[in-house]
């Protein structure tokens, strides 16, 4: 980010999403995309092959309300792999 200016756009990398995979490509005509498809990583750009990007969207939250966060906490208590991913993403692997 420190080197970005009017001539050089910032470079970033998507680490994870909180959205449900199906929300990334809405089926309704005129529906808003939560993330423009061209900004998604290649494994999430194809709506027919979303399961390939499951590790990038492990939480599958409908929204960011307290209820959704509590449900995520319950799932992390039941699924140790999800808890490990949460720790990895929150602490950037450290």
Secondary structure, 3 states (H helix, E strand, C coil): CCCCCCCCCCCCCCCCCCECHHHHHCCCCCCCCCCCHHHCCHHHHCHHHHHHHHHHHCCCECCCCHHHHHHHHHHHHHCHHHHHHHHHHHCCCC
